[in-house]
């Protein structure tokens, strides 16, 4: 019997930048071997346009994504919860692995400022994948 696929939840305040980028990178790089979620403690109305542009530059289309509200159920259903600047808004449950990736907030920034944030998030996601899927 095969191991169940790991589940990761990325959380930031607005779910319009950092968590959207991280989820998109994990979905692409994990190639269906990781269940991916993202949410925000105070979701925005839309994904940051500079984030959409920066991700399009690396071949990932976020234009149809919508920010989602953080729910207790999403946290409970995840093996790893990665906060990206949401502070104490994320509920904590025993048995979950929690990581805090401090990243600059792309809100209000242009694409030139978003690119290094995007690249750092991609690097961290690649490292996370090595931990989650060491044989892959």
N, C-alpha and C positions, 0 to 999 in steps of 0.2 A: 504494500500500500504506500502511495506517495505522500509526502509531507504536504499539508495544506499550504497554499500560498500565503506569504506574509502580507499583512495589511498595514498601510501607513496613512496617517492623517496629518496634513500640514495645516497649521493654524496661524493666521495673522489677524490683525484688527479688522481690516476691510475686505479681506479675501479678494483683493483687486490687483495685487502685485506679487509680492514675494511668494505667498503660498500657491498662487496660480502657476507661477513659473516652476516652482519645485515640483508640483504635482504633474505638470506637463513633461518635465524632464524625466521624472521617475516612470511615468506611463510609457514614454518613448523608449528609454534605455532599458526598462524592465521587460519590455516585449511580452506583456501579458502574464508575467511570472510573479507580479506583485499587485495586490489590490490597492488602488490609490484613491484617496479622498482629500479634499481641501475645504476649508470653511473659515468663517470670520466671526469674531465676537461682536462686531458691529458692521455687518456687510455693507459695502457700497452699492450703488445702483448698477455699476458697470465696471468691467475690468479697465484699468488705467490704459489709455491709448498709447502712451509711451512704452508700456510693457508689451502691449500687442505688437507694436512696431519692432521692438527689440527682439521679441521671440520669432517674429516672421523672418528676421534676418538669419536665423539659424534653422529655418524650415519648420517651425511649429506655429500653427494657426490657433490663436486664442480668441479670435474675433467673435465666435459664437458662445464663448463661456460666460456664465453669469455667476457673480458672487453668491455664496450660500451661507446660511446662518449656522453657527456652531451649535450642535445638539449633543446632549448627553449620550444619545444612542450612537452617534458617530464615534465618539470617544470610546465607548464600551465595545464597539465592533472592531476597533483597531488594535494591533499589536504594538505599534510604535506611534507615538504622538510627538510631532515636532512643532514646537512653538517658534514663531519667527517675529517676536515683538508684540505679543498680546498680553504680556504680564500675567496676572493671576486670574484671568477670565476663563482659563481652561480647567474644567473639572479634573480631579485626580482620582484614579481608581487603582486599587492594588492589582499587581500582575501586569501592568502596562509599562512599557519602556518609554520614558519621557526624555526628550532632548530639547535644548534651547539653542537655536541657531540665531545669534545676533546678526542682523543684517540691516543696512541702511534702508529706510523706507523710500520707495520710489515715488510716493505720492507727491504731486506737484513738480516733479523733475522732468526734464527732457530726456530724449532717448540717449544722449551722450552720457548722462549720469546713470541711466538704467543699465547700460551695457556691462560695466564692471560688477554690478549687483547680480545680473543674470549669469555672468561667467563664474562668479564665486558660488552661486547656488548650484550650477551644473557640476562644479567640482565636488561640492559636498554630497550631492545626490550620487555621483559616481562612487564616492567612498562608502556611502550608505549601502549601495547595491553590493559592494564587495563583502560587507558584513552580512547582509540578508541572504545573499545567494553566492556563498563562497566557491561553490563548484562551477558556477555559471560564468 
